[in-house]
Amino acid sequence: MTAAITIEGLEVIFDRFRALKGVKLEVREGESYGLVGESGSGKSTLLKAITGLAPVAAGTIAVNGKTLGKTRDKAFYRDVQMVFQDPYGSLHPRQTVDRLLQEPLAIHAIQDGEKRIERALDEVGLGKGFRFRYAHQLSGGQRQRVAIARALILEPSILLLDEPTSALDASVQAEVLNLLEEVRRRRKLTFLMVSHDLAIITHMCERLMVMQNGEAVETLTASQLIGHRVSEDYTRNLLRASEGFVRV
């Protein structure tokens, strides 16, 4: 199977602090892959390195077979989109949903904007009635649906998901996760997903990497994690610390 994302020896340094230490990762095309670990383990930094938001000191990142340079061009952002953790922070509260969705289309000079906006809103379960509402008028779950619609509107092949439901209530979390799963299946997308919640990762992802202090601890399948078939004490401690994570 073709690799959608290939990372070799990735180092990220912030003011002499090594946030990532020689990380290696391969995500297959069409796969949903998870990154787990405590806060500060480097999960979100890895996503930011892929998008060019974190300084890469060493190593290589390749997306769909193309090795990335220091900067990301428009073609990259047509292919790779990110959904952030906080739907309140990632959307301008005083802009309409229409304006928020028009912006990426204008940046990329896409002509069939009308069709794409309607499709994206429909796909995330909002519909035309939400198009001219302001972001501050929406609930957290509705805002995150708009954020997903905005990511989908450029028709990328890869979505980077940074704790996409952690700011939402439990009932809304399930709705958004089911929506993401449905969108991935329909569009044949590749997901690279960060979460501190092991239950979410095993529900959404086929494989995952456990991270600690900027390093990869071990790589597992979801079924290995569910069955507690893990090699490292750190992973066992994560399992023990995950309240409500039931062995099945």
C-alpha positions as CSV (number, residue, x, y, z in Angstrom):
1,M,0.0,0.0,0.0
2,T,1.3,3.5,-0.9
3,A,2.5,5.7,2.0
4,A,0.5,9.0,2.4
5,I,3.0,10.4,5.0
6,T,6.5,9.2,5.6
7,I,8.7,10.7,8.3
8,E,12.3,9.8,9.0
9,G,14.5,11.0,11.8
10,L,12.4,14.1,12.6
11,E,13.9,16.6,15.0
12,V,12.1,19.8,16.1
13,I,13.9,22.2,18.4
14,F,12.4,25.3,20.2
15,D,15.1,27.5,21.8
16,R,17.4,24.5,22.5
17,F,14.5,22.3,23.7
18,R,14.2,19.1,21.6
19,A,10.5,18.7,21.2
20,L,10.9,15.8,18.7
21,K,13.9,13.4,18.8
22,G,14.4,11.4,15.7
23,V,10.8,10.4,15.2
24,K,10.0,7.9,12.4
25,L,6.5,7.3,11.1
26,E,4.7,5.9,8.1
27,V,0.9,6.4,7.5
28,R,-0.6,4.4,4.6
29,E,-2.9,5.9,2.1
30,G,-6.5,5.7,3.3
31,E,-5.5,4.7,6.8
32,S,-6.6,6.3,10.1
33,Y,-3.5,6.5,12.3
34,G,-3.4,7.7,15.9
35,L,-0.8,9.4,18.1
36,V,-1.2,9.0,21.8
37,G,0.8,10.1,24.9
38,E,0.7,12.5,27.8
39,S,0.7,16.3,27.3
40,G,4.1,17.4,26.1
41,S,5.0,14.1,24.5
42,G,5.3,15.8,21.0
43,K,2.0,14.6,19.4
44,S,0.8,18.1,18.3
45,T,4.3,19.2,17.5
46,L,4.5,16.4,15.0
47,L,1.3,17.6,13.2
48,K,2.7,21.2,13.2
49,A,6.0,20.0,11.7
50,I,4.1,18.4,8.8
51,T,2.2,21.7,8.2
52,G,5.2,23.9,8.5
53,L,4.1,25.5,11.8
54,A,7.1,24.0,13.8
55,P,10.8,24.4,13.0
56,V,12.3,21.2,11.6
57,A,15.9,20.9,12.6
58,A,16.7,17.5,11.0
59,G,15.0,14.6,9.2
60,T,12.6,14.4,6.3
61,I,8.8,14.6,5.8
62,A,7.3,13.2,2.6
63,V,3.6,13.6,1.7
64,N,2.1,11.4,-1.1
65,G,5.7,10.6,-2.2
66,K,6.9,14.2,-2.3
67,T,9.6,15.3,0.1
68,L,8.7,18.6,1.7
69,G,11.1,21.5,1.9
70,K,11.3,24.3,4.5
71,T,8.1,26.0,3.2
72,R,4.7,24.7,2.2
73,D,3.2,25.7,-1.1
74,K,-0.5,26.0,-2.1
75,A,-0.4,22.5,-3.6
76,F,0.5,21.2,-0.2
77,Y,-2.5,22.8,1.5
78,R,-4.8,21.5,-1.3
79,D,-3.7,18.1,-0.2
80,V,-3.3,18.4,3.5
81,Q,-5.7,20.2,5.9
82,M,-5.7,20.4,9.7
83,V,-8.6,20.5,12.2
84,F,-7.6,22.1,15.5
85,Q,-8.7,21.2,19.0
86,D,-10.5,24.4,19.9
87,P,-13.5,25.3,17.6
88,Y,-13.8,28.6,19.5
89,G,-10.2,29.7,18.8
90,S,-10.0,28.4,15.2
91,L,-13.0,30.3,13.8
92,H,-13.3,34.1,13.7
93,P,-16.5,34.7,15.9
94,R,-17.6,37.8,13.9
95,Q,-17.5,36.1,10.4
96,T,-20.3,34.3,8.9
97,V,-20.0,30.6,8.0
98,D,-20.2,31.6,4.4
99,R,-17.2,34.0,4.8
100,L,-15.2,31.3,6.7
101,L,-15.7,28.8,3.8
102,Q,-15.1,31.4,1.1
103,E,-11.7,32.3,2.4
104,P,-9.8,29.1,1.4
105,L,-11.6,29.0,-1.9
106,A,-10.4,32.6,-2.6
107,I,-6.8,31.9,-1.6
108,H,-6.6,28.9,-4.0
109,A,-8.6,30.7,-6.8
110,I,-11.2,27.9,-6.9
111,Q,-14.1,28.6,-9.3
112,D,-16.8,26.2,-8.3
113,G,-17.1,27.7,-4.8
114,E,-20.9,27.7,-4.6
115,K,-21.1,24.0,-5.3
116,R,-18.3,23.2,-2.8
117,I,-19.8,25.3,0.0
118,E,-23.2,23.5,-0.4
119,R,-21.6,20.1,-0.5
120,A,-19.3,20.8,2.5
121,L,-22.2,22.1,4.7
122,D,-24.4,19.2,3.7
123,E,-21.6,16.7,4.4
124,V,-21.1,17.9,7.9
125,G,-24.8,17.9,8.7
126,L,-25.4,21.6,8.8
127,G,-27.1,22.5,5.5
128,K,-27.9,25.8,3.9
129,G,-29.6,27.3,6.9
130,F,-26.3,27.7,8.7
131,R,-24.5,29.4,5.8
132,F,-25.1,33.1,6.9
133,R,-25.0,32.6,10.6
134,Y,-22.1,34.0,12.6
135,A,-19.6,31.7,14.3
136,H,-20.4,33.2,17.7
137,Q,-24.1,32.1,17.2
138,L,-23.1,28.5,17.0
139,S,-22.6,25.8,19.6
140,G,-19.2,24.1,20.1
141,G,-20.3,21.1,18.1
142,Q,-21.6,23.2,15.3
143,R,-18.4,25.2,15.2
144,Q,-16.3,22.1,14.9
145,R,-18.5,20.9,12.1
146,V,-17.8,24.2,10.3
147,A,-14.1,23.7,11.0
148,I,-14.4,20.3,9.4
149,A,-16.3,21.7,6.4
150,R,-13.6,24.3,5.9
151,A,-10.9,21.6,5.9
152,L,-12.9,19.5,3.4
153,I,-13.7,22.3,1.0
154,L,-10.4,22.2,-0.8
155,E,-10.9,18.4,-1.3
156,P,-7.7,17.3,0.5
157,S,-6.5,13.7,0.6
158,I,-5.1,14.0,4.2
159,L,-6.7,15.4,7.4
160,L,-4.5,16.1,10.4
161,L,-6.8,16.1,13.5
162,D,-5.4,17.6,16.7
163,E,-7.7,16.5,19.6
164,P,-10.7,17.4,17.4
165,T,-13.3,16.6,20.0
166,S,-11.6,17.3,23.4
167,A,-13.3,20.7,23.8
168,L,-16.8,19.2,23.3
169,D,-19.3,17.6,25.6
170,A,-19.3,13.8,25.5
171,S,-22.6,13.4,23.6
172,V,-21.4,15.9,20.9
173,Q,-18.0,14.2,20.8
174,A,-19.6,11.0,19.6
175,E,-21.5,12.8,16.9
176,V,-18.4,14.6,15.6
177,L,-16.3,11.3,15.6
178,N,-19.0,9.5,13.7
179,L,-19.1,12.3,11.2
180,L,-15.4,12.2,10.7
181,E,-15.5,8.4,10.2
182,E,-18.2,8.7,7.7
183,V,-16.4,11.5,5.8
184,R,-13.2,9.5,5.7
185,R,-15.0,6.4,4.3
186,R,-16.9,8.4,1.7
187,R,-13.9,10.5,0.5
188,K,-11.3,7.8,1.0
189,L,-9.2,10.2,3.2
190,T,-6.1,9.5,5.2
191,F,-6.3,10.6,8.9
192,L,-3.4,11.3,11.3
193,M,-5.1,11.9,14.6
194,V,-3.8,13.1,18.0
195,S,-5.8,12.3,21.1
196,H,-5.1,11.7,24.8
197,D,-8.2,9.5,24.9
198,L,-7.2,5.9,24.2
199,A,-10.9,4.9,23.7
200,I,-11.3,7.5,20.9
201,I,-8.1,6.4,19.2
202,T,-9.0,2.7,19.2
203,H,-12.4,3.5,17.9
204,M,-11.1,5.8,15.1
205,C,-7.7,4.3,14.1
206,E,-6.3,1.1,12.8
207,R,-2.8,1.7,14.0
208,L,-1.2,4.1,16.5
209,M,2.1,5.3,17.8
210,V,2.7,5.9,21.5
211,M,4.9,9.0,22.2
212,Q,6.8,10.1,25.3
213,N,9.1,13.1,25.7
214,G,9.4,13.7,21.9
215,E,10.2,10.1,21.1
216,A,8.3,7.1,19.7
217,V,7.8,4.5,22.5
218,E,6.1,1.8,20.4
219,T,3.8,1.2,17.4
220,L,0.7,-0.9,17.9
221,T,-2.6,-1.9,16.2
222,A,-5.8,-0.8,17.9
223,S,-6.6,-4.5,18.7
224,Q,-3.2,-4.9,20.4
225,L,-3.9,-1.9,22.6
226,I,-7.5,-3.0,23.4
227,G,-6.2,-6.4,24.3
228,H,-3.4,-4.9,26.5
229,R,-0.8,-6.7,24.3
230,V,1.8,-4.0,24.7
231,S,5.6,-4.1,25.2
232,E,6.4,-0.9,27.1
233,D,5.7,0.0,30.8
234,Y,4.9,3.6,29.7
235,T,2.0,2.2,27.5
236,R,0.8,0.0,30.3
237,N,0.7,3.1,32.6
238,L,-1.3,5.0,30.0
239,L,-3.8,2.2,29.9
240,R,-4.1,2.1,33.6
241,A,-4.5,5.9,33.7
242,S,-7.3,5.9,31.1
243,E,-10.5,6.0,33.1
244,G,-13.3,4.0,31.6
245,F,-10.9,2.3,29.1
246,V,-12.3,-1.3,29.3
247,R,-10.6,-4.4,28.0
248,V,-12.7,-6.1,25.4
